[in-house]
């Protein structure tokens, strides 16, 4: 039984950093940026509004209206489907 516990603990330690890193929002870029909702490809979002998905890289839909990515300030409203607020 002890051997199983050691193997399980080692597996959990190896897997957990990969899972936790995907659950964080993207770091704020160095340029002036704004959040733009509704334009991210599936799995390429920086984060999402509450209740949509966990966070960075977890969106399941293309153009999810609750998922956002950083874009240069002033560009979001120029992009078709882009919005500064979640829908």
C-alpha positions as CSV (number, residue, x, y, z in Angstrom):
1,X,0.0,0.0,0.0
2,X,2.9,2.4,0.8
3,X,4.3,2.0,-2.7
4,X,0.9,3.0,-4.3
5,X,0.9,6.1,-2.1
6,X,4.4,7.1,-3.2
7,X,3.5,6.6,-6.9
8,X,0.2,8.5,-6.6
9,X,2.0,11.4,-4.8
10,X,4.7,11.5,-7.5
11,X,2.1,11.5,-10.3
12,X,0.1,14.2,-8.6
13,X,3.2,16.4,-8.1
14,X,4.1,16.0,-11.8
15,X,0.7,16.8,-13.1
16,X,-0.5,19.6,-10.9
17,X,1.8,22.4,-12.1
18,X,0.6,21.8,-15.7
19,X,-3.0,22.0,-14.6
20,X,-2.5,25.1,-12.4
21,X,-0.7,27.0,-15.0
22,X,-3.6,26.8,-17.4
23,X,-6.0,28.2,-14.8
24,X,-4.4,31.6,-14.5
25,X,-5.2,34.7,-16.5
26,X,-2.5,35.9,-18.9
27,X,-0.1,38.5,-17.6
28,X,-0.8,42.1,-18.4
29,X,1.2,43.0,-21.6
30,X,3.8,45.7,-21.5
31,X,2.0,47.8,-24.1
32,X,-1.2,49.8,-23.4
33,X,-3.9,47.1,-23.7
34,X,-7.6,46.5,-23.2
35,X,-9.7,43.3,-22.8
36,X,-11.6,42.4,-25.9
37,X,-14.4,39.9,-25.6
38,X,-15.8,37.7,-28.4
39,X,-12.8,37.4,-30.7
40,X,-10.6,34.7,-29.2
41,X,-10.2,31.3,-30.9
42,X,-11.1,28.2,-28.9
43,X,-8.3,27.5,-26.4
44,X,-6.5,30.8,-27.1
45,X,-8.3,33.1,-24.7
46,X,-6.4,35.1,-22.0
47,X,-9.2,34.7,-19.5
48,X,-13.0,34.9,-19.2
49,X,-15.8,36.6,-17.3
50,X,-17.2,34.8,-14.2
51,X,-18.9,31.5,-15.0
52,X,-17.7,31.1,-18.5
53,X,-14.6,28.9,-18.1
54,X,-11.7,28.7,-15.7
55,X,-9.3,31.1,-17.4
56,X,-6.4,31.3,-19.8
57,X,-6.6,28.8,-22.7
58,X,-9.8,27.0,-21.5
59,X,-12.4,28.4,-23.9
60,X,-14.2,25.7,-25.8
61,X,-15.8,28.0,-28.5
62,X,-14.4,30.2,-31.2
63,X,-15.6,33.8,-30.6
64,X,-16.9,33.0,-27.1
65,X,-18.7,36.2,-26.0
66,X,-17.5,35.7,-22.4
67,X,-13.8,35.0,-23.2
68,X,-11.3,37.8,-23.7
69,X,-7.9,38.5,-25.0
70,X,-5.6,41.5,-24.7
71,X,-5.5,43.8,-27.7
72,X,-3.7,47.2,-28.1
73,X,-5.8,50.0,-26.6
74,X,-8.4,51.4,-29.1
75,X,-8.5,48.3,-31.3
76,X,-11.2,46.2,-29.8
77,X,-14.1,48.2,-31.2
78,X,-12.5,48.1,-34.7
79,X,-12.6,44.2,-34.8
80,X,-15.8,42.6,-36.1
81,X,-17.4,40.8,-33.1
82,X,-15.2,42.5,-30.6
83,X,-16.7,44.1,-27.4
84,X,-15.2,45.7,-24.3
85,X,-17.8,44.0,-22.2
86,X,-18.9,40.4,-21.8
87,X,-22.2,39.4,-23.4
